[in-house]
Amino acid sequence: MPDDVAAARAAAEEESAFSHPPVDPDTTAAYGDHPDQVIDFYAPRAERGPGGPAPLVVVLHGGAWRAPYDRRHVSPFAAFLADRGFGVALVEYRRGTEGDAALAGRWPDTFDDVAAALDALPALARQALPQTDPRRTVVTGHSAGGHLALWAAARHVLPAGAPWRLDGPPQLRGVVALAPIADFTVAEKLDVCDNAALQLLGGQELFAERQPYADPALLLPTGIATTLVQGRADLDVPQAVAEAYADAAAKAGEVVGLTLLEDVGHFPLIDPAADACAVVAEEIAQLAW
């Protein structure tokens, strides 16, 4: 496909994904004192599965860990999942760099927040969504949020002494990572999202030092069921990034699912109007029920 045609299709996909108005949650709870340390909860709006309490889906939004992109842009996706019988917890976290919000992420704040949110979630969900079963939790995330979803499931294999390390595997049914920035070495080589992963870790001088604490491809095996969903036509986070993570998992003795969608770019995965979004919901359902 010519470059101009591919770029036009990608632009149309992004326009469609961002055309949906934000959907207000049923309730919001704080997991910390910072304004960004909140979780939006969406109650399941349909019954699905074998009955009993609904599974809980944790959604971590993307946006290259940069401050202008907050959780509101994936609230239609959260509502889409709620309409399909899931309870949904949409997590906000600190983004941008202190003094320069255009840079990607904050170290260590972004990781502090995701760890704190996941740790607080079972108690918060019992209050906000009593009709869900936190024991049937699946974490999903898109792009940079896909990275955070994979990282959240790997905290028990973080290097010793890491402040976010868990003593044992998190209580998750699985992870469904959507076009994730899943391998930082490959992402840096491909200049993914204007080298957002490099910025997240504090620049070139700190990249190698911090990578073992942040790169999902180095935190394997996790023992957590994991599926990646990736559009073959993704120009933002190319297929090679997901494939590199799947290869790293295989070398570590772990099987990771990789669902590749033809003629799909970066944004249809979170666009309720796109067929790819329904595929994502089915991948989540396979792990949740």
Rosetta blueprint (number, residue, H / E / L):
1 M L
2 P L
3 D H
4 D H
5 V H
6 A H
7 A H
8 A H
9 R H
10 A H
11 A H
12 A H
13 E H
14 E H
15 E H
16 S H
17 A H
18 F L
19 S L
20 H L
21 P L
22 P L
23 V L
24 D L
25 P L
26 D L
27 T E
28 T E
29 A E
30 A E
31 Y L
32 G L
33 D L
34 H L
35 P L
36 D L
37 Q L
38 V E
39 I E
40 D E
41 F E
42 Y E
43 A L
44 P L
45 R L
46 A L
47 E L
48 R L
49 G L
50 P L
51 G L
52 G L
53 P L
54 A E
55 P E
56 L E
57 V E
58 V E
59 V E
60 L E
61 H L
62 G L
63 G L
64 A L
65 W L
66 R L
67 A L
68 P L
69 Y L
70 D L
71 R H
72 R H
73 H H
74 V H
75 S H
76 P H
77 F H
78 A H
79 A H
80 F H
81 L H
82 A H
83 D H
84 R L
85 G L
86 F L
87 G E
88 V E
89 A E
90 L E
91 V E
92 E L
93 Y L
94 R L
95 R L
96 G L
97 T E
98 E L
99 G L
100 D E
101 A L
102 A L
103 L L
104 A L
105 G L
106 R L
107 W L
108 P L
109 D H
110 T H
111 F H
112 D H
113 D H
114 V H
115 A H
116 A H
117 A H
118 L H
119 D H
120 A H
121 L H
122 P H
123 A H
124 L H
125 A H
126 R H
127 Q H
128 A H
129 L L
130 P L
131 Q L
132 T E
133 D E
134 P E
135 R E
136 R E
137 T E
138 V E
139 V E
140 T E
141 G E
142 H E
143 S L
144 A H
145 G H
146 G H
147 H H
148 L H
149 A H
150 L H
151 W H
152 A H
153 A L
154 A L
155 R H
156 H H
157 V H
158 L L
159 P L
160 A L
161 G L
162 A L
163 P L
164 W L
165 R L
166 L L
167 D L
168 G L
169 P L
170 P L
171 Q L
172 L L
173 R L
174 G E
175 V E
176 V E
177 A E
178 L E
179 A L
180 P L
181 I L
182 A L
183 D L
184 F H
185 T H
186 V H
187 A H
188 E H
189 K H
190 L L
191 D L
192 V L
193 C L
194 D L
195 N L
196 A H
197 A H
198 L H
199 Q H
200 L H
201 L L
202 G L
203 G L
204 Q H
205 E H
206 L H
207 F H
208 A H
209 E H
210 R H
211 Q H
212 P H
213 Y H
214 A H
215 D L
216 P H
217 A H
218 L H
219 L L
220 L L
221 P L
222 T L
223 G L
224 I L
225 A L
226 T E
227 T E
228 L E
229 V E
230 Q E
231 G E
232 R L
233 A L
234 D L
235 L L
236 D L
237 V L
238 P L
239 Q H
240 A H
241 V H
242 A H
243 E H
244 A H
245 Y H
246 A H
247 D H
248 A H
249 A H
250 A H
251 K H
252 A L
253 G L
254 E L
255 V L
256 V L
257 G E
258 L E
259 T E
260 L E
261 L E
262 E L
263 D L
264 V L
265 G L
266 H L
267 F L
268 P H
269 L H
270 I H
271 D L
272 P L
273 A L
274 A L
275 D H
276 A H
277 C H
278 A H
279 V H
280 V H
281 A H
282 E H
283 E H
284 I H
285 A H
286 Q H
287 L H
288 A H
289 W L
